[in-house]
Amino acid sequence: MTDAPLSDPAYDFTNDWFDQNIPVWDALLPRFEPKRVLEIGSYEGRSACYLIEKFGGNESLEIHCVDTWEGGIEHDKGAMSEVESRFDKNVQLALQKKSNPGVVVKKHKKLSYMALAELITVERAATFDVLYVDGSHQAPHVLSDAVMGFHLVRAGGLMIFDDYIWSMEEMGKQDVLNMPKAAIDAFVNSFTRKVVVVRGAPVYQLYVTKTEA
Ligand SMILES: C[S@@+](CC[C@H](N)C(=O)[O-])C[C@H]1O[C@@H](n2cnc3c(N)ncnc32)[C@H](O)[C@@H]1O
């Protein structure tokens, strides 16, 4: 019997936000045969370690992790250097567990729009199987992550938007610009001829398939 992903006590995580997504990811991601994954927002590496454990047995897996490790509006900025150290340690542990030279993690420590601009310029092709957008939760940033990220996802690939209905403020006092939803809706509406929303997934994350370039 194999251990459940992320169950190794040697990991150093202070939260398990990601774990509610695991049943859907387990069911959905294999369909997209992830060999190249682009993650915007990596924090302590929990989602990246899940990907390594789950898909790192394949011949190759390249995960690009984009994060400033400076935190978003919802984070304690003073704690972020420790968060980055935990990311490095956790990812190393996941890589050691797999012991597969075909698994590579590339760290892009910068603002997402800068990392995406560089990737678009360098790659000059849409070759990522999966894009996971979980960086800044402010609408203007989410919108640029979605639009720029779209150009890096292959036709037939998957775009995952975390925290679709998250808000910084309490119910009834929300600032729409501190929520991902308005940006994700603007992206999906504007790209409606090039994407399809995956039906049946819980609404906390929105899953979108890119149908054409
Ligand atoms: C919610 S956490 C990511 C959690 C991670 N995906 C997981 O499942 O464990 C969001 C991360 O996005 C990063 N971030 C916020 N705004 C960003 C931006 N504009 N560019 C790059 N990273 C950003 C923060 O530093 C933080 O680590």
Ligand as a Chemical Component Dictionary entry (heavy atoms), coordinates in Angstrom:
data_LIG
# 
_chem_comp.id                   LIG 
_chem_comp.type                 NON-POLYMER 
_chem_comp.pdbx_formal_charge   0 
_chem_comp.three_letter_code    LIG 
# 
loop_
_chem_comp_atom.comp_id 
_chem_comp_atom.atom_id 
_chem_comp_atom.alt_atom_id 
_chem_comp_atom.type_symbol 
_chem_comp_atom.charge 
_chem_comp_atom.model_Cartn_x 
_chem_comp_atom.model_Cartn_y 
_chem_comp_atom.model_Cartn_z 
_chem_comp_atom.pdbx_ordinal 
LIG C1  C1  C 0  -2.448 31.222 -1.320 1  
LIG S1  S1  S 1  -0.736 31.240 -1.431 2  
LIG C2  C2  C 0  -0.392 29.852 -2.498 3  
LIG C3  C3  C 0  -0.671 28.515 -1.853 4  
LIG C4  C4  C 0  -0.140 27.296 -2.590 5  
LIG N1  N1  N 0  -0.600 27.207 -3.963 6  
LIG C5  C5  C 0  -0.565 26.038 -1.827 7  
LIG O1  O1  O 0  -1.511 25.370 -2.258 8  
LIG O2  O2  O -1 0.027  25.734 -0.798 9  
LIG C6  C6  C 0  -0.459 32.644 -2.455 10 
LIG C7  C7  C 0  1.017  32.946 -2.773 11 
LIG O3  O3  O 0  1.031  33.905 -3.836 12 
LIG C8  C8  C 0  2.121  34.780 -3.674 13 
LIG N2  N2  N 0  1.831  36.027 -4.395 14 
LIG C9  C9  C 0  0.911  36.981 -4.059 15 
LIG N3  N3  N 0  0.889  37.959 -4.985 16 
LIG C10 C10 C 0  1.804  37.605 -5.940 17 
LIG C11 C11 C 0  2.243  38.202 -7.167 18 
LIG N4  N4  N 0  1.722  39.356 -7.614 19 
LIG N5  N5  N 0  3.190  37.569 -7.884 20 
LIG C12 C12 C 0  3.740  36.400 -7.448 21 
LIG N6  N6  N 0  3.354  35.787 -6.300 22 
LIG C13 C13 C 0  2.404  36.380 -5.562 23 
LIG C14 C14 C 0  2.284  34.937 -2.167 24 
LIG O4  O4  O 0  3.616  35.282 -1.848 25 
LIG C15 C15 C 0  1.834  33.556 -1.647 26 
LIG O5  O5  O 0  2.939  32.748 -1.345 27 
# 
loop_
_chem_comp_bond.comp_id 
_chem_comp_bond.atom_id_1 
_chem_comp_bond.atom_id_2 
_chem_comp_bond.value_order 
_chem_comp_bond.pdbx_ordinal 
LIG C1  S1  SING 1  
LIG S1  C2  SING 2  
LIG S1  C6  SING 3  
LIG C2  C3  SING 4  
LIG C3  C4  SING 5  
LIG C4  N1  SING 6  
LIG C4  C5  SING 7  
LIG C5  O1  DOUB 8  
LIG C5  O2  SING 9  
LIG C6  C7  SING 10 
LIG C7  O3  SING 11 
LIG C7  C15 SING 12 
LIG O3  C8  SING 13 
LIG C8  N2  SING 14 
LIG C8  C14 SING 15 
LIG N2  C9  SING 16 
LIG N2  C13 SING 17 
LIG C9  N3  DOUB 18 
LIG N3  C10 SING 19 
LIG C10 C11 SING 20 
LIG C10 C13 DOUB 21 
LIG C11 N4  SING 22 
LIG C11 N5  DOUB 23 
LIG N5  C12 SING 24 
LIG C12 N6  DOUB 25 
LIG N6  C13 SING 26 
LIG C14 O4  SING 27 
LIG C14 C15 SING 28 
LIG C15 O5  SING 29 
# 
